Amino acid sequence: MRINNYRFYLLVLIVLTSVLSGCQREATLADEFPAEEKPTRRYHADIAVRWMDLVLDITKSEGKNPPQASRIYAYTSVALYEAVVPGMPRNQSLVNQLNGLYSLPKRNKKKAYDFREVANEAIFQVTKHLFTNPKPSTTHKLDSLHTLIASESSSEISNSVFQNSLALGTAIGNGLKQWISADNFDQTRFMSYTVPSRSVNPAFWEPTDNVNLIPQEPFWGTLRPFALSTPNQCFIPTNLPYSTSSSSSFYESAMEVYTASLNRTPDQADFVRWWADGAGATPTPSGHWLRIAGQIIMNDDSDLGDAAEVYVLAGVSAADAFISCWNCKYNVNLLRPITYIRENIDPLWSPMLSTPPFPEYTSGHSVSSGAISEALTQVWGNRTFTDSSNIFLGIQPRTFSSFYEAADEAAISRLYGGIHYREAIENGLNEGKCVAQNVMSKLKLRKQS
């Protein structure tokens, strides 16, 4: 018994020593800030969620396609993180970690800042740059939130702190705009693409209707990745040889799509609609996931530092997922189920979802869901959550026991919706997880002790 008591008191001593050491370190870290300044983690996450929710909303109203949306979200999240990281002494900038980002303006350690206002200004500068030729309503919404948060901040801090914050946020935003402009996006706006002929290879993709004839973002795979070393770093080749034989694996894969579409249950139809996330109707697939992240951030009553970390890891993972996926799509260039099924199984068949204007393999929903679910799992672990993102569809919120479970449902919804084969879904999930694992491995948000 004495031995057990000794071990108990020893454990208590160790814990108390650890706590006191932590308190001393917190005090030391606090000493790094001027008297008028609060560390980032003493601000609530609401400013981050308000800005991200607005960006999701205007991305939807501007009708941005899924790859474009992922790019917007990633740069917005980097602006948020870089704006508030000067107030996070245990964290470090992503300068020299993100591809092509070699420098950004730094804080003046002799000046005090309000990191809520630094973030407000940096995000404003970056989003105004990303939404070129916006609708008047977009400009109004961006200006309104920017002005509102600036007013809230200025009412709580001295004018000198406000001006310091305004200047630093503007400088960071301008520095990020230079970095953004070199990602090859602008150049791809003027490239021309010719759809490869199916007379050369009957497995090739072709537009599937007379409305969506222009291939969507055929050069997206040439954009500079955020963290991946190359766009094909996580490429998984298809292992399903094209064949029209009814005894072939490819035919069986198409038949699975056909049969699933004819035998959908009401719940399956609901989750097909829940995860459809079409451009113009929703903030697209990655926006859906960032909405989930925002819900959890607010439910957890998180601080601004936590929110910045979550958004930047999820946002960068999503953006690199789309670069990886689109690189794969236009290199493999596989035809969609609607083309194969109508030619070989049922000429009158139509899928539940409209087939988008780009090749089939791999599934964009699967890659992006695999990536963000992996990022969120590494941050928060396996946790139950309820997603209420798309209740406007008249569907009840959906509850999941993990981010992986939600990703699996989002991915398989594309089979029941009739627009992807199983291989593109399963390999897409693995591709996305690979992307996020590489992002998380490369980006070190916390300083190495």
VOPA-767791 format. One line per 4 residues: number of its first residue (from 1); their letters; for each residue x, y, z of C-alpha. Coordinates in pm, 1 decimal. Example, Ala and Ser with C-alpha at 12.3 -4.5 7.8 and 13.67 -1.06 7.14 Angstrom:
BEGIN
1> AS> 1230.0:-450.0:780.0 | 1367.0:-106.0:714.0
***
This chain:
BEGIN
1> MRIN> 0.0:0.0:0.0 | 284.1:237.9:82.9 | 438.0:166.9:-255.8 | 108.2:246.4:-427.0
5> NYRF> 78.0:567.7:-224.1 | 432.3:660.3:-318.1 | 355.4:608.8:-685.4 | 38.9:814.3:-652.3
9> YLLV> 218.3:1109.8:-490.5 | 498.9:1082.6:-745.9 | 243.8:1101.9:-1025.1 | 80.3:1405.9:-865.2
13> LIVL> 422.1:1573.0:-834.7 | 498.7:1505.0:-1200.5 | 163.1:1649.1:-1309.9 | 203.7:1959.2:-1092.4
17> TSVL> 555.7:2012.5:-1222.9 | 428.8:1984.7:-1579.2 | 146.1:2230.5:-1512.4 | 376.2:2482.5:-1345.4
21> SGCQ> 623.8:2447.0:-1630.3 | 345.1:2507.1:-1877.9 | 229.4:2813.1:-1686.7 | 581.7:2950.2:-1683.8
25> REAT> 608.8:2892.7:-2057.2 | 273.2:3064.5:-2115.1 | 397.0:3357.6:-1909.2 | 717.1:3369.0:-2112.6
29> LADE> 519.7:3359.2:-2434.8 | 288.6:3632.1:-2309.7 | 591.7:3850.5:-2241.8 | 661.3:3848.3:-2616.3
33> FPAE> 356.0:4066.4:-2676.4 | 328.2:4440.1:-2613.1 | 103.6:4538.3:-2324.1 | -178.6:4656.7:-2553.3
37> EKPT> -184.6:4333.7:-2751.7 | -378.8:4008.6:-2707.7 | -240.9:3680.4:-2844.7 | -442.0:3528.4:-3129.9
41> RRYH> -578.0:3251.3:-2910.3 | -753.2:3502.4:-2686.7 | -983.4:3597.9:-2974.6 | -1292.1:3395.4:-3058.9
45> ADIA> -1308.4:3206.5:-3388.6 | -1621.5:3388.4:-3503.8 | -1434.2:3632.7:-3728.9 | -1277.2:3341.7:-3919.4
49> VRWM> -1609.4:3163.3:-3960.1 | -1789.1:3483.5:-4063.0 | -1534.0:3549.9:-4335.2 | -1522.2:3191.8:-4457.1
53> DLVL> -1900.8:3161.6:-4460.7 | -1920.9:3479.9:-4668.4 | -1660.1:3348.5:-4912.2 | -1857.5:3023.7:-4941.2
57> DITK> -2176.0:3218.8:-5009.9 | -2030.5:3445.9:-5277.6 | -1846.4:3156.2:-5441.8 | -2188.4:2995.6:-5475.9
61> SEGK> -2356.0:3310.5:-5607.1 | -2071.1:3373.0:-5852.2 | -2118.1:3019.5:-5987.3 | -1754.5:2919.8:-5948.7
65> NPPQ> -1681.2:2564.2:-6059.2 | -1535.8:2313.0:-5808.4 | -1165.7:2357.8:-5897.2 | -1195.0:2737.2:-5895.2
69> ASRI> -1382.3:2726.4:-5564.8 | -1113.5:2514.0:-5400.9 | -848.1:2763.2:-5510.2 | -1044.0:3054.0:-5360.4
73> YAYT> -1093.4:2872.9:-5029.7 | -727.3:2776.2:-5002.4 | -595.3:3126.8:-5062.2 | -851.9:3273.4:-4822.4
77> SVAL> -746.0:3026.3:-4554.6 | -376.4:3103.8:-4610.6 | -454.2:3476.0:-4575.4 | -631.5:3405.0:-4247.3
81> YEAV> -348.6:3194.0:-4110.3 | -67.3:3427.3:-4214.7 | -253.4:3724.8:-4068.2 | -292.1:3572.4:-3723.1
85> VPGM> 24.4:3361.4:-3692.6 | 231.9:3661.7:-3572.2 | 17.0:3644.2:-3257.4 | 78.2:3269.8:-3211.9
89> PRNQ> 428.4:3229.8:-3061.4 | 413.8:2849.8:-3076.8 | 328.9:2856.0:-3447.1 | 524.4:2949.3:-3754.6
93> SLVN> 449.7:3103.0:-4092.3 | 398.5:2891.4:-4403.9 | 660.3:3099.1:-4584.4 | 910.2:2856.3:-4741.2
97> QLNG> 665.0:2574.2:-4676.8 | 400.6:2648.7:-4939.3 | 530.4:2621.3:-5294.9 | 649.9:2957.2:-5428.6
101> LYSL> 582.5:3150.6:-5107.5 | 927.3:3284.9:-5020.4 | 854.1:3595.3:-4816.2 | 580.0:3799.3:-4652.6
105> PKRN> 588.9:4122.8:-4450.2 | 656.9:4064.4:-4080.6 | 522.3:4234.5:-3772.7 | 715.7:4506.6:-3596.9
109> KKKA> 780.5:4359.3:-3253.6 | 777.4:4706.4:-3100.2 | 419.2:4766.0:-3212.3 | 94.1:4624.7:-3080.3
113> YDFR> -164.6:4463.9:-3309.3 | -522.8:4346.5:-3302.6 | -504.7:4016.3:-3491.3 | -876.7:4016.1:-3556.3
117> EVAN> -827.1:4334.3:-3760.0 | -505.0:4208.6:-3924.3 | -703.4:3907.6:-4046.9 | -995.0:4124.9:-4155.8
121> EAIF> -771.1:4336.4:-4376.5 | -558.8:4052.8:-4518.5 | -862.4:3842.0:-4612.1 | -1034.0:4143.2:-4763.4
125> QVTK> -733.8:4220.5:-4983.5 | -702.8:3861.1:-5101.5 | -1070.9:3796.8:-5168.4 | -1104.7:4120.2:-5366.6
129> HLFT> -814.8:3994.1:-5577.3 | -963.4:3646.1:-5625.2 | -1310.1:3758.3:-5733.6 | -1225.8:3937.1:-6057.3
133> NPKP> -1514.7:4111.5:-6233.3 | -1753.1:4029.2:-5948.3 | -2124.7:4088.0:-5936.9 | -2220.9:4416.6:-5764.8
137> STTH> -2374.4:4211.0:-5484.5 | -2040.9:4034.9:-5425.2 | -1855.6:4364.6:-5396.8 | -2120.7:4497.6:-5161.3
141> KLDS> -2102.9:4190.1:-4935.8 | -1722.8:4195.7:-4918.0 | -1714.9:4569.0:-4843.8 | -1991.1:4538.1:-4584.6
145> LHTL> -1829.6:4262.1:-4379.2 | -1489.8:4429.2:-4402.4 | -1633.6:4757.9:-4276.1 | -1838.8:4591.5:-4002.4
149> IASE> -1547.3:4398.2:-3853.4 | -1319.1:4701.5:-3878.4 | -1580.6:4903.3:-3688.9 | -1611.3:4634.6:-3420.2
153> SSSE> -1233.3:4620.4:-3379.7 | -1176.9:4995.8:-3372.8 | -1435.2:5038.3:-3097.0 | -1232.3:4812.9:-2865.3
157> ISNS> -872.3:4920.3:-2932.3 | -670.2:5239.9:-2954.3 | -633.9:5415.4:-3287.0 | -261.4:5340.6:-3297.2
161> VFQN> -321.8:4965.5:-3256.1 | -593.0:4980.2:-3522.1 | -364.4:5159.0:-3768.1 | -82.3:4914.5:-3698.5
165> SLAL> -318.7:4625.4:-3765.2 | -459.6:4782.2:-4079.1 | -110.4:4837.2:-4219.3 | 11.5:4483.9:-4138.9
169> GTAI> -301.4:4318.8:-4279.7 | -274.8:4524.5:-4598.6 | 93.6:4438.2:-4638.2 | 32.3:4065.5:-4586.4
173> GNGL> -260.0:4073.6:-4828.7 | -52.4:4249.0:-5094.9 | 231.4:4001.7:-5044.5 | -7.5:3710.9:-5088.5
177> KQWI> -154.9:3863.7:-5403.9 | 188.8:3855.8:-5567.3 | 224.0:3489.1:-5474.4 | -126.2:3408.3:-5599.7
181> SADN> -65.3:3573.1:-5936.1 | 218.4:3330.7:-6013.8 | 19.6:3003.8:-5979.8 | -50.4:2971.6:-6356.6
185> FDQT> -425.1:3026.9:-6317.6 | -430.3:3339.8:-6532.6 | -234.2:3170.4:-6809.7 | -478.4:2878.5:-6828.6
189> RFMS> -763.7:3120.2:-6904.7 | -620.2:3163.5:-7255.1 | -518.8:2805.6:-7339.2 | -719.0:2610.9:-7596.3
193> YTVP> -808.1:2244.1:-7563.1 | -917.3:1990.5:-7822.6 | -1116.3:1689.8:-7700.3 | -936.1:1369.5:-7807.6
197> SRSV> -1137.2:1171.4:-8060.4 | -1303.8:845.0:-7964.7 | -1219.1:720.6:-8310.3 | -862.9:702.6:-8181.4
201> NPAF> -963.8:531.9:-7855.9 | -1327.7:436.4:-7777.6 | -1248.7:462.0:-7403.7 | -1190.5:836.2:-7434.7
205> WEPT> -1427.8:1084.3:-7273.8 | -1647.2:1311.9:-7479.1 | -1906.6:1574.3:-7377.0 | -2229.0:1398.2:-7287.1
209> DNVN> -2493.2:1650.6:-7390.4 | -2545.7:1946.4:-7620.3 | -2538.7:2201.9:-7338.3 | -2207.1:2133.4:-7164.5
213> LIPQ> -1982.8:2111.9:-7469.1 | -1686.0:2306.6:-7330.6 | -1452.5:2086.5:-7120.5 | -1418.9:2227.1:-6769.0
217> EPFW> -1069.6:2334.3:-6664.1 | -864.6:2098.5:-6886.6 | -540.7:2264.5:-6771.9 | -613.8:2273.6:-6398.9
221> GTLR> -354.2:2003.5:-6342.9 | -86.7:2249.9:-6456.2 | -151.3:2491.2:-6169.7 | 115.6:2524.8:-5905.9
225> PFAL> 25.0:2291.1:-5618.6 | 16.5:2440.3:-5271.5 | 212.4:2167.3:-5093.6 | 240.8:1866.6:-5325.4
229> STPN> 575.2:1835.2:-5497.7 | 404.8:1754.0:-5830.7 | 41.6:1728.4:-5944.6 | 80.7:1352.2:-6001.8
233> QCFI> 237.2:1275.3:-5663.4 | -72.6:1080.9:-5554.9 | -174.5:944.3:-5894.9 | -334.8:597.9:-5883.2
237> PTNL> -362.1:432.3:-6226.6 | -684.3:265.1:-6331.3 | -673.9:-112.4:-6323.7 | -993.2:-168.3:-6521.8
241> PYST> -920.7:-224.7:-6893.4 | -1184.6:-81.7:-7125.1 | -1403.8:-342.5:-7289.3 | -1754.3:-370.4:-7432.0
245> SSSS> -1773.4:-743.5:-7368.7 | -2057.8:-833.5:-7134.1 | -1820.4:-1068.2:-6949.6 | -1559.3:-797.0:-6885.0
249> SFYE> -1488.2:-621.3:-6556.3 | -1549.1:-285.1:-6720.5 | -1896.4:-390.8:-6835.7 | -1972.5:-520.0:-6486.0
253> SAME> -1863.1:-186.0:-6340.0 | -2097.4:2.0:-6571.1 | -2376.6:-245.2:-6499.6 | -2333.3:-174.4:-6127.0
257> VYTA> -2397.8:194.2:-6191.7 | -2698.7:111.2:-6408.5 | -2848.7:-132.4:-6156.1 | -2788.1:99.0:-5860.2
261> SLNR> -2966.3:381.6:-6039.8 | -3271.7:162.3:-6096.8 | -3287.2:37.5:-5737.0 | -3210.5:348.1:-5531.2
265> TPDQ> -3375.0:360.0:-5189.5 | -3526.8:687.0:-5063.8 | -3229.4:735.8:-4828.6 | -2984.2:680.9:-5111.6
269> ADFV> -3170.3:935.7:-5321.3 | -3150.1:1177.2:-5028.4 | -2774.6:1147.8:-4985.1 | -2720.5:1177.0:-5360.6
273> RWWA> -2894.3:1514.5:-5340.2 | -2723.9:1604.3:-5009.7 | -2376.5:1564.6:-5158.9 | -2455.2:1682.8:-5513.5
277> DGAG> -2300.0:2024.3:-5440.6 | -2328.3:2162.9:-5790.7 | -2172.4:2494.3:-5885.7 | -2415.2:2781.9:-5850.1
281> ATPT> -2648.1:2581.3:-5626.6 | -2398.2:2529.5:-5341.4 | -2041.0:2633.8:-5255.2 | -1928.1:2309.7:-5434.9
285> PSGH> -1789.0:1993.9:-5266.2 | -1495.8:2153.7:-5083.6 | -1722.6:2435.6:-4969.6 | -1961.5:2179.8:-4821.9
289> WLRI> -1675.5:2035.2:-4617.5 | -1556.3:2378.6:-4503.5 | -1912.0:2452.1:-4393.5 | -1895.0:2138.3:-4179.6
293> AGQI> -1563.4:2255.7:-4035.6 | -1714.5:2594.5:-3951.5 | -2008.6:2431.9:-3774.1 | -1772.5:2228.7:-3556.6
297> IMND> -1547.5:2527.7:-3486.9 | -1843.8:2725.2:-3356.4 | -1995.8:2431.1:-3167.5 | -1661.9:2377.5:-2994.4
301> DSDL> -1639.0:2748.0:-2904.3 | -1292.4:2748.6:-3064.0 | -1043.5:3032.8:-3057.6 | -913.6:3220.5:-3361.9
305> GDAA> -587.1:3024.8:-3366.6 | -766.0:2689.9:-3376.0 | -989.4:2807.9:-3660.1 | -695.2:2936.3:-3862.8
309> EVYV> -516.9:2600.6:-3830.4 | -823.3:2398.1:-3929.3 | -914.3:2613.8:-4227.1 | -563.2:2629.1:-4371.9
313> LAGV> -504.1:2253.6:-4347.5 | -847.1:2169.1:-4489.7 | -832.8:2443.0:-4753.5 | -486.8:2357.1:-4882.7
317> SAAD> -570.1:1985.4:-4883.2 | -883.2:2052.6:-5089.6 | -702.8:2273.7:-5340.1 | -423.1:2024.0:-5395.0
321> AFIS> -684.3:1748.1:-5420.3 | -847.0:1922.4:-5716.0 | -512.1:1984.8:-5885.3 | -425.5:1617.3:-5837.1
325> CWNC> -767.1:1496.9:-5950.4 | -787.7:1717.3:-6260.8 | -434.9:1619.0:-6359.9 | -553.9:1258.1:-6342.3
329> KYNV> -882.0:1322.5:-6523.1 | -734.5:1476.2:-6834.4 | -445.2:1229.6:-6852.3 | -658.7:915.0:-6817.1
333> NLLR> -947.8:1076.7:-7009.3 | -1203.6:801.7:-6939.5 | -1559.6:814.9:-7072.3 | -1856.0:865.2:-6841.3
337> PITY> -2112.0:595.5:-6748.6 | -2386.6:767.1:-6949.4 | -2187.3:722.6:-7270.9 | -2097.5:359.7:-7204.9
341> IREN> -2439.1:254.6:-7073.7 | -2630.5:409.8:-7361.0 | -2400.0:246.7:-7614.0 | -2382.8:-97.4:-7452.5
345> IDPL> -2666.1:-152.0:-7202.2 | -2968.1:79.7:-7234.5 | -2988.7:355.2:-7499.3 | -3265.8:535.3:-7307.2
349> WSPM> -3096.7:544.9:-6966.2 | -3033.1:871.7:-6781.9 | -2856.1:923.7:-6446.8 | -3011.3:1099.6:-6148.6
353> LSTP> -2740.9:1366.9:-6157.7 | -2643.8:1570.9:-6459.0 | -2308.8:1451.0:-6591.8 | -2050.6:1731.3:-6564.6
357> PFPE> -1829.9:1833.9:-6860.8 | -1500.1:1666.2:-6779.9 | -1355.7:1311.7:-6782.7 | -1461.6:1047.0:-6532.6
361> YTSG> -1149.9:913.1:-6358.3 | -1096.8:989.6:-6072.5 | -1406.9:1122.0:-5896.0 | -1366.0:1483.8:-5785.3
365> HSVS> -1609.7:1440.0:-5497.9 | -1415.9:1137.4:-5380.2 | -1072.8:1299.6:-5401.4 | -1180.6:1620.8:-5227.7
369> SGAI> -1381.1:1434.8:-4962.0 | -1094.1:1193.1:-4902.1 | -852.6:1483.4:-4862.8 | -1056.1:1701.9:-4629.6
373> SEAL> -1182.3:1409.5:-4421.0 | -820.5:1302.4:-4371.5 | -714.8:1655.3:-4273.3 | -1003.8:1697.7:-4028.0
377> TQVW> -942.3:1353.3:-3878.0 | -578.3:1435.4:-3816.3 | -685.0:1758.4:-3644.2 | -990.5:1640.0:-3448.3
381> GNRT> -970.1:1260.3:-3454.1 | -1272.2:1035.9:-3502.0 | -1573.3:1222.2:-3370.5 | -1946.4:1218.1:-3421.9
385> FTDS> -2089.7:1528.3:-3585.9 | -2406.5:1645.7:-3752.0 | -2395.2:1815.1:-4090.9 | -2671.7:2069.2:-4151.8
389> SNIF> -2511.3:2233.3:-4456.4 | -2779.4:2150.0:-4711.5 | -3102.3:2148.2:-4512.9 | -3236.0:2402.7:-4763.9
393> LGIQ> -3290.8:2098.7:-4987.7 | -3569.4:1986.0:-4755.4 | -3359.6:1697.5:-4620.1 | -3295.2:1640.5:-4250.2
397> PRTF> -2940.3:1701.0:-4118.1 | -2716.1:1396.8:-4150.8 | -2516.3:1259.5:-3857.1 | -2188.9:1070.0:-3898.3
401> SSFY> -1966.8:881.6:-3654.5 | -1650.1:1006.8:-3826.8 | -1523.6:1226.1:-4109.1 | -1428.3:910.6:-4296.8
405> EAAD> -1786.7:786.4:-4281.3 | -1910.3:1115.0:-4427.2 | -1645.0:1099.2:-4701.3 | -1748.2:745.0:-4789.9
409> EAAI> -2110.4:855.3:-4827.0 | -2017.5:1161.3:-5032.1 | -1806.7:944.8:-5261.1 | -2052.2:658.6:-5314.7
413> SRLY> -2329.1:912.0:-5382.5 | -2169.1:960.9:-5722.2 | -2230.4:596.3:-5811.8 | -2596.8:611.1:-5707.7
417> GGIH> -2620.5:942.1:-5889.8 | -2504.2:764.7:-6205.1 | -2193.5:961.8:-6293.1 | -1899.8:753.4:-6164.2
421> YREA> -1779.6:394.1:-6167.5 | -1676.0:236.1:-5838.0 | -1305.2:233.0:-5923.7 | -1299.2:612.1:-5968.6
425> IENG> -1470.6:645.8:-5630.8 | -1252.3:410.2:-5429.5 | -924.9:516.2:-5589.6 | -1039.3:877.0:-5561.1
429> LNEG> -1082.7:847.5:-5184.8 | -734.9:698.9:-5153.6 | -591.0:967.0:-5380.8 | -744.4:1237.9:-5165.1
433> KCVA> -616.5:1082.5:-4842.7 | -270.8:1063.1:-4998.3 | -290.7:1433.0:-5087.5 | -386.1:1534.4:-4733.0
437> QNVM> -120.1:1312.2:-4578.0 | 142.8:1479.9:-4793.4 | 6.6:1825.4:-4708.2 | 3.6:1749.9:-4336.5
441> SKLK> 352.6:1601.2:-4355.8 | 497.8:1903.2:-4532.8 | 324.7:2191.0:-4355.7 | 452.1:2231.4:-4001.7
445> LRKQ> 224.1:2482.1:-3833.1 | 383.1:2443.2:-3490.0 | 746.8:2532.3:-3425.1 | 970.1:2232.2:-3379.5
449> S> 1097.1:2228.2:-3021.0
***
